[in-house]
Structures are given as C-alpha cells and as structure tokens.
C-alpha cells in the first residue's frame, strides 16, 4: 500500500485518472506523486474547466466542455445553472479537491481504502448510478467516501482517456509501462482538444490504435489489455468492454521484425481505409486494423482472421506477393495469439488440385469452395467429392483423414482453421498461376457460377464462424 497521496487501484476509471495525474505531474508512476504535485495538477485542471465552462458554443474550447458533460453531466461545471464568471466558478470548484478535514470518524475511500472525510455522490463520479436507477447508497448516507488523491484522479480521468464529444475509453493492462504510454499519448491529445477543439485532430482515428502503440512499449512481454469505453449519460449510460489476448504484444513484435508480416499489416490498413465523396479519410485504416485484435466481451466483434479472409476472396485485387503477405500475417496471428499452427498444406493442395483439374470451370469450382469452406459439414462433402473426382481422373489425391479432421469437426474455433485453409488455397492457386477471373464461356455453366457467387456465405454455420459452440 502506497503511503503517498495517490495510488492505483483495480477500478479502471480511477486507475486511468491516476496515471494521467502522474503524467501531468511529470512522474513515472502514480505512487511518486506528492501533495505538492496534486496541488499543481488541480490548478491546471481547474483552469481548463473554468475556461471551457464559460466559453461560447462557437468557441473551440467548448469542445472540452462537451467531454466533461459526457462524463459528469450533473456536476457544478456542466450544470445548466453554473456561474458564467470564471472567478465565481473556480471558487465553487476548489473545495471539491481540497485536502480532507479532521473528521471524528473517517471512512475508507471507496477506491483505495485511505481514510477520508469527504463524501461524493453520483453527480461527481462517472458511472455511479443514473437518474433511472434507485440510489444504491444506504438510507441517510450522503455519498461515497473518496480521498483527495482519488477525487483528483476521477476528474483528471478525461486527460488519460481517449475522449470524444460523447464518450471516453480507458485502458488497463498487465504491463504498467503500456498504461503509462497510453496516458502520455492521451494527455497530449486532451491538451490539444482543450485548446483548439476536435477540429484540429485527424479524422477517423481510434483508441485501439493508441492502445496498440502503447503495447509496443511492452517489448513483446505477455500482457492482457482491456479497453473500457463508456458514456455517463443522464438517461442512457453504456459501457463496452473489449480485450486483447496476452500474446498480442508478442505478435506485434513479430510484425515489427519481419518484412513480409509488415507488408501484410500495411496492406490490411490500406484496405480498411475509407474515404468520403471528397476523398477525405472518414475511417483510418490503421485504427480499423488495430480494432481487429480487440475482442468484445459480448462476442460481437470482427476478428483479424475473418477480415483477412474476406479481403483474400476479392480475387482480382491482390498480386501473388500481396496474397502471400496477408496469408502469412493470418497464420502468424493464429500461431502467436491462439497458440495454434494447423497443418494446411495437404488439404489445401487437395482443394487446389480439384479447382485446377476437376470438371467444369476453375471459376465455378472456386465458387463452390467459397460457399462450402466455412461450414464443417459442407467442407467435408466437398473434400469427399474432390478426392473421388481426382482419383477417378487418374490423379493423386491427398486423403489423410487426420489432416481433414481439424477442418470438418464441430468444435470451438474450428472456423479459424477453415478461414486459414481458404487463405492457403488462394495462395497455392496464385503460385500456380491459375486465373479464375474470366467467366466460363458455356452459358449454362456461367449461370451456375453466378448463382453460386450470389449465395450468402456462412448461412448454415454462423455459430461456429463467430466463435460460439
């Protein structure tokens, strides 16, 4: 337990605020912050708060007031009846962060356990009840005890978070250096917002990108990371939690150190970049790629493997080298992050041989594989037919049952193996120079192929594709 005025706790909002206090005070860790440091941070924060609280709606500084309103909607500086005079507002706010008095029976701080005589209610603390919830405090109790260090941390929170005009995102990580780096980057960004507003920032960036860059400070060390995104609205507050797996820093280090993997990652970023009608970036590909390594707590998130799978099936988009780089990226992610290194070659070769030498057009057979490839049952049927067709045509067919098993069994994360198999099949076809872009000349065959291409993928196997079962 720290003997200083500030410490980090397990509460993600307090923890993010404590790191922000340390950064603003020029300290490497929250436990190094002194009482004098707290005084200086409070003066700086109050200057920003009072400036934005009296700013006109057309001023850039008003954007920081929007940030505060999203986190503390019923507090003194965001209330509709707040003073419009800086001096009066500052005088009203200073007692919020004053040292604890000498109470006869101090209570332990709700965050860190330090003795405190100051009680704060939900208007001062993000996500502590809403107007739609019954008060969770016992009858006759005016608030939660919060020590001075934690009071300051909970109001310096926006500086250490990735903020928008309506929400905030904080990070917690097994590695303290990543938490420090995340706070450093966000403090710089917050200072810019407070001075020049959101218009001075680049469009389309995401907190996941800031988190991944902070994780690189972990130097490949195993460490899980969680992003807590929330809005502390009066009516509809929400909280969304996303996580990375512990091996993600090791995967990032591998990408940094390998030319082909770096190329694959850059191709992914470029493919995910979106532009509006005027050619301006509306979704930053670097941020969208970073988002893919964070898994939502409710399971509703895209995965890096599923995104690469979709991109690779745009068969006319990539050169052979680009396809190989994206495939290597997917395989390395599966190996480093999930600890799986499936043997793809035998089954992928069987399918590629069938696409090249089976009956009908290669384009039609590739379309058949596309529609069957993510369903264990349908893929098993296709492998069965492909093996017999090649055998009947007098060709050697790889039919090792053990090699088939990881792709056709119904088990957790089998969909990832099937996606990686698809990437390997396309890579082999590219190496062989097999072109499938041209539609078949036979009208009946062309109609059959187009029907296959228009069928929805995953129709029969969604639960396995999304990681269920």
C-alpha positions in Angstrom: 0.0 0.0 0.0 1.3 3.4 -1.0 1.9 6.0 1.8 1.7 8.9 -0.7 -1.5 10.8 -1.6 -2.2 8.8 -4.7 -2.1 5.1 -5.7 -3.5 3.0 -8.5 -6.4 0.6 -7.7 -8.3 -2.1 -9.6 -11.0 0.3 -10.7 -10.3 1.1 -14.4 -11.6 4.7 -14.2 -9.6 5.6 -11.1 -6.6 3.8 -12.5 -6.7 5.8 -15.7 -7.0 9.0 -13.8 -4.1 8.2 -11.5 -1.8 7.6 -14.5 -3.0 10.9 -16.0 -2.1 12.7 -12.8 1.3 11.1 -12.9 1.9 12.3 -16.5 0.7 15.8 -15.8 2.9 16.0 -12.7 5.9 14.7 -14.6 6.2 11.5 -12.6 6.8 8.0 -13.9 4.3 6.3 -11.6 1.3 7.5 -9.6 2.9 6.4 -6.3 5.6 9.0 -6.9 3.1 11.9 -6.9 3.4 14.3 -3.9 0.8 16.5 -2.3 2.5 19.5 -4.0 2.2 17.7 -7.3 -1.5 17.3 -6.7 -1.9 21.0 -6.0 -0.3 21.8 -9.3 -2.4 19.3 -11.2 -5.6 20.7 -9.6 -4.7 24.3 -10.6 -4.1 23.2 -14.2 -7.3 21.2 -14.4 -9.4 24.0 -12.8 -8.0 26.4 -15.4 -9.2 24.2 -18.2 -12.6 23.5 -16.6 -13.4 27.1 -15.9 -12.3 28.2 -19.3 -14.4 25.8 -21.2 -17.4 26.1 -18.9 -17.8 29.8 -19.7 -16.9 29.5 -23.4 -19.4 30.3 -26.1 -20.8 27.3 -28.1 -19.0 28.6 -31.2 -15.6 28.6 -29.4 -13.1 25.7 -29.8 -12.8 25.5 -26.0 -16.5 24.5 -25.8 -15.5 21.0 -27.2 -13.7 20.2 -23.9 -16.9 21.2 -22.0 -18.7 18.5 -24.2 -16.2 16.0 -22.9 -16.8 17.0 -19.3 -20.6 16.9 -19.8 -20.4 13.3 -21.2 -18.6 12.2 -18.0 -20.1 14.5 -15.3 -23.5 15.6 -16.6 -24.9 16.9 -13.3 -21.7 18.4 -11.8 -21.1 22.1 -11.0 -19.2 23.0 -14.1 -21.6 21.2 -16.5 -24.9 22.1 -14.9 -27.1 24.5 -16.9 -27.3 26.8 -13.9 -23.5 27.1 -13.5 -21.9 30.6 -13.0 -20.7 32.2 -16.2 -18.0 34.0 -14.3 -14.6 32.2 -14.2 -13.7 33.5 -10.7 -17.0 32.5 -9.2 -17.0 29.1 -10.8 -13.4 28.4 -9.7 -14.3 29.4 -6.1 -17.2 26.9 -6.2 -15.0 24.1 -7.6 -11.9 24.4 -5.4 -13.4 22.8 -2.3 -14.0 19.6 -4.4 -10.3 18.9 -4.4 -9.3 20.3 -1.0 -7.4 18.1 1.5 -9.6 16.0 3.8 -10.6 17.7 7.1 -10.2 16.2 10.5 -13.4 14.1 10.8 -14.1 12.3 14.0 -14.9 9.0 12.2 -13.2 9.0 8.8 -14.3 6.3 6.4 -12.1 4.2 4.0 -12.0 5.6 0.5 -14.3 3.6 -1.8 -11.4 3.2 -4.3 -8.1 2.8 -2.4 -9.1 2.4 1.3 -7.3 5.6 2.5 -9.2 7.3 5.3 -11.4 10.1 4.0 -14.0 12.5 5.4 -15.3 13.7 2.1 -18.4 12.1 0.6 -19.1 12.3 -3.1 -22.4 11.4 -4.8 -23.1 10.2 -8.3 -23.0 13.7 -9.9 -19.2 13.8 -9.2 -18.4 10.2 -10.2 -18.8 8.7 -13.7 -21.0 5.5 -13.9 -22.0 5.7 -10.2 -25.8 5.4 -10.8 -28.1 7.3 -13.2 -31.3 9.2 -12.9 -33.1 5.9 -14.0 -31.6 3.9 -11.1 -32.5 3.9 -7.5 -29.9 5.3 -5.2 -27.6 2.4 -4.2 -26.4 4.2 -1.0 -27.9 3.1 2.3 -30.6 5.3 3.7 -29.3 8.5 5.3 -25.9 8.2 3.6 -25.0 11.3 1.5 -22.3 9.7 -0.7 -19.3 7.5 -1.1 -16.1 8.4 0.8 -13.4 9.5 -1.6 -9.9 10.6 -0.6 -8.3 13.6 -2.1 -6.0 11.6 -4.4 -8.8 9.6 -5.9 -11.0 12.7 -6.2 -8.3 14.4 -8.3 -7.8 11.2 -10.3 -11.5 10.8 -11.1 -11.5 14.4 -12.5 -8.2 14.1 -14.3 -9.6 11.0 -15.9 -10.5 12.7 -19.3 -6.9 13.6 -19.8 -5.7 10.0 -19.5 -8.6 8.6 -21.6 -9.3 8.6 -25.3 -12.2 11.0 -25.4 -14.9 12.1 -27.9 -17.6 14.6 -27.5 -19.8 11.9 -26.1 -17.7 9.1 -24.7 -14.4 8.1 -23.2 -12.2 5.0 -23.4 -9.6 4.0 -20.7 -7.1 1.2 -20.7 -6.0 -1.3 -18.1 -3.1 -3.6 -18.8 -1.0 -6.2 -17.0 2.1 -4.2 -18.0 2.3 -0.7 -16.3 4.5 0.7 -19.0 1.7 0.3 -21.5 -0.7 2.1 -19.2 1.8 4.9 -18.8 2.3 5.2 -22.6 -1.4 5.2 -23.2 -1.8 8.1 -20.7 1.1 10.1 -22.2 -0.4 9.9 -25.7 -3.9 10.8 -24.5 -2.7 13.7 -22.3 -1.1 15.3 -25.3 -4.3 14.8 -27.3 -6.5 16.1 -24.5 -4.4 19.3 -24.2 -4.9 19.9 -27.9 -8.7 19.4 -27.6 -8.9 21.8 -24.6 -7.1 24.5 -26.6 -8.2 24.0 -30.2 -11.2 21.7 -30.2 -11.8 18.4 -32.0 -11.5 20.1 -35.4 -7.7 20.2 -35.0 -7.5 16.4 -34.8 -7.3 13.9 -37.7 -10.5 12.2 -38.7 -11.3 8.6 -38.2 -8.6 7.7 -35.6 -9.5 5.1 -32.9 -8.4 4.3 -29.3 -7.4 0.8 -30.3 -4.5 2.2 -32.3 -3.3 4.3 -29.3 -3.5 1.1 -27.2 -1.5 -1.0 -29.6 1.2 1.7 -29.9 1.3 1.7 -26.1 1.6 -2.1 -26.0 4.7 -1.9 -28.1 6.3 -0.4 -25.0 5.8 -3.9 -23.5 8.6 -5.2 -25.8 6.9 -8.4 -26.6 6.1 -9.2 -23.0 2.9 -11.3 -22.4 0.2 -9.0 -21.1 -3.5 -8.8 -21.5 -5.1 -5.4 -22.2 -8.7 -4.2 -21.7 -10.4 -1.2 -23.1 -13.3 0.2 -21.2 -15.4 2.6 -23.4 -18.4 4.4 -21.7 -20.8 7.2 -21.8 -22.1 8.6 -18.5 -25.3 10.0 -19.8 -28.2 11.0 -17.6 -30.6 8.8 -19.4 -28.8 6.1 -21.4 -25.3 5.4 -20.0 -23.5 2.5 -21.5 -20.3 0.5 -21.1 -18.5 -1.6 -23.7 -15.5 -3.8 -22.8 -13.0 -5.2 -25.4 -9.9 -7.2 -24.7 -6.7 -8.5 -26.3 -5.2 -11.8 -25.6 -2.0 -12.0 -23.6 0.2 -12.8 -26.6 -0.8 -9.8 -28.7 2.4 -7.8 -27.7 4.5 -10.8 -29.0 2.6 -10.8 -32.2 3.1 -7.0 -32.7 6.9 -7.6 -32.1 6.9 -10.3 -34.7 5.2 -8.0 -37.2 7.7 -5.2 -36.5 10.6 -7.5 -37.1 9.5 -9.3 -40.3 9.3 -7.6 -43.7 6.6 -9.8 -45.1 4.4 -9.5 -42.0 4.9 -5.7 -42.0 3.7 -5.7 -45.6 0.7 -7.8 -44.8 -0.3 -5.4 -41.9 0.2 -2.4 -44.2 -2.0 -4.0 -46.9 -4.6 -4.6 -44.2 -4.5 -1.0 -43.1 -4.8 0.3 -46.7 -7.7 -2.0 -47.5 -9.6 -0.8 -44.4 -9.1 2.9 -45.1 -12.4 4.6 -46.1 -12.9 8.0 -47.8 -15.9 10.2 -48.3 -17.1 11.7 -51.6 -14.5 14.4 -51.4 -11.6 11.9 -51.0 -11.1 12.8 -47.3 -10.4 9.9 -44.9 -13.5 9.0 -43.0 -12.2 5.8 -41.4 -8.5 5.5 -40.7 -7.2 2.1 -41.8 -4.5 1.9 -39.1 -7.2 2.3 -36.4 -9.6 -0.1 -38.0 -6.8 -2.7 -38.3 -5.9 -2.2 -34.6 -9.5 -2.7 -33.7 -9.4 -6.2 -35.1 -7.2 -7.6 -32.3 -9.6 -6.5 -29.6 -12.3 -9.0 -28.8 -15.7 -7.7 -27.5 -16.9 -9.0 -24.2 -20.3 -9.8 -25.8 -18.7 -11.7 -28.7 -19.9 -9.2 -31.3 -16.7 -8.1 -32.8 -14.8 -8.7 -36.1 -11.7 -10.7 -35.9 -8.5 -10.2 -37.7 -8.7 -13.6 -39.3 -12.3 -13.1 -40.6 -11.3 -9.7 -42.1 -8.3 -11.1 -43.9 -10.5 -14.0 -45.1 -13.0 -11.5 -46.6 -10.2 -9.5 -48.3 -8.5 -12.5 -49.8 -11.7 -13.6 -51.5 -11.6 -10.4 -53.5 -9.6 -12.5 -56.0 -8.9 -9.7 -58.6 -7.5 -7.3 -56.0 -4.1 -8.8 -55.0 -0.8 -9.7 -56.6 0.7 -13.1 -55.6 3.1 -11.3 -53.2 0.3 -9.4 -51.6 -1.8 -12.5 -51.1 1.2 -14.4 -49.6 1.9 -11.5 -47.2 -1.7 -11.4 -46.0 -1.8 -15.2 -45.6 1.5 -15.1 -43.6 0.0 -12.4 -41.4 -3.1 -14.6 -40.6 -1.0 -17.7 -40.0 1.4 -15.8 -37.6 -1.6 -14.3 -35.7 -3.1 -17.8 -35.2 0.3 -19.2 -34.1 1.3 -16.3 -31.7 -2.1 -15.3 -30.3 -4.1 -18.5 -30.2 -1.2 -21.0 -30.0 -2.4 -23.0 -33.0 -0.3 -23.9 -36.0 -2.6 -26.1 -38.2 -1.2 -28.2 -41.0 -2.9 -26.7 -44.0 -0.8 -27.9 -46.9 -2.3 -31.4 -47.5 -5.9 -30.3 -47.5 -5.2 -27.0 -49.3 -3.3 -28.9 -52.0 -6.2 -31.3 -52.5 -8.7 -28.5 -53.0 -6.3 -26.5 -55.3 -5.8 -29.7 -57.4 -9.6 -30.2 -57.7 -10.1 -26.5 -58.6 -7.4 -26.8 -61.3 -8.3 -30.2 -62.7 -11.9 -31.1 -61.7 -14.9 -31.0 -64.1 -16.3 -27.6 -65.1 -14.5 -24.3 -65.0 -12.0 -23.3 -62.3 -14.1 -20.3 -61.5 -17.1 -22.5 -60.8 -15.2 -24.8 -58.6 -13.7 -21.9 -56.7 -17.2 -20.5 -56.2 -18.3 -23.9 -54.8 -15.4 -24.0 -52.4 -16.1 -20.4 -51.3 -19.7 -21.3 -50.4 -18.7 -24.5 -48.6 -15.4 -23.5 -47.0 -16.7 -22.2 -43.7 -19.2 -24.9 -42.9 -17.6 -28.1 -41.4 -20.3 -30.3 -42.9 -20.3 -28.7 -46.4 -16.5 -28.6 -46.4 -16.4 -32.3 -45.6 -18.8 -33.0 -48.5 -16.6 -31.0 -50.9 -13.4 -32.8 -49.8 -15.1 -36.1 -50.3 -16.2 -35.2 -53.8 -12.9 -33.6 -54.7 -10.9 -36.7 -53.6 -13.0 -39.1 -55.6 -13.1 -36.9 -58.7 -9.3 -36.6 -58.7 -8.9 -40.3 -58.2 -11.4 -41.2 -60.9 -9.5 -38.8 -63.2 -6.3 -40.8 -62.5 -4.7 -38.1 -60.3 -3.2 -38.5 -56.9 -5.4 -37.2 -54.1 -4.3 -36.4 -50.6 -6.9 -38.2 -48.5 -5.4 -38.4 -45.0 -8.4 -38.5 -42.6 -6.3 -36.9 -39.8 -5.4 -34.0 -42.0 -9.1 -33.4 -42.7 -10.2 -33.6 -39.1 -9.4 -30.1 -37.8 -11.5 -28.6 -40.7 -14.6 -30.6 -40.6 -15.2 -31.2 -36.8 -17.6 -29.1 -34.9 -15.5 -27.6 -32.1 -14.6 -24.3 -30.7 -12.6 -22.0 -33.1 -12.7 -24.6 -35.9 -13.9 -21.7 -38.1 -10.5 -20.1 -37.7 -8.8 -23.2 -39.2 -11.3 -23.1 -42.1 -10.5 -19.4 -42.8 -6.8 -20.1 -42.8 -7.4 -23.0 -45.1 -9.1 -20.7 -47.5 -6.1 -18.3 -47.4 -3.7 -21.2 -48.2 -5.8 -22.4 -51.1 -5.8 -19.0 -52.7 -2.1 -18.7 -52.1 -1.4 -22.0 -53.9 -3.7 -21.1 -56.8 -1.7 -17.8 -57.1 1.6 -19.7 -57.1 0.3 -22.0 -59.9 -0.8 -19.0 -62.0 -4.4 -20.3 -62.1 -6.6 -17.4 -63.2 -10.3 -17.5 -62.3 -11.4 -14.0 -63.1 -12.8 -14.8 -66.6 -16.4 -16.2 -66.6 -16.9 -19.6 -68.3 -18.0 -19.5 -72.0 -20.8 -22.0 -71.6 -24.0 -20.1 -70.8 -25.3 -22.8 -68.5 -22.0 -23.0 -66.6 -21.8 -19.2 -66.4 -25.4 -19.1 -64.9 -24.5 -21.8 -62.4 -21.3 -20.0 -61.3 -23.1 -16.6 -60.9 -25.7 -18.3 -58.8 -23.0 -19.8 -56.6 -21.3 -16.4 -56.3 -24.5 -14.7 -55.2 -25.3 -17.2 -52.4 -24.7 -15.9 -48.9 -21.6 -17.2 -47.2 -21.9 -18.7 -43.6 -25.7 -19.3 -44.0 -25.5 -22.7 -42.2 -22.6 -22.2 -39.8 -22.8 -18.8 -38.2 -22.4 -20.0 -34.7 -19.1 -21.6 -35.4 -17.9 -18.7 -37.5 -18.5 -16.2 -34.7 -16.6 -18.3 -32.2 -19.6 -19.9 -30.5 -20.3 -23.5 -29.7 
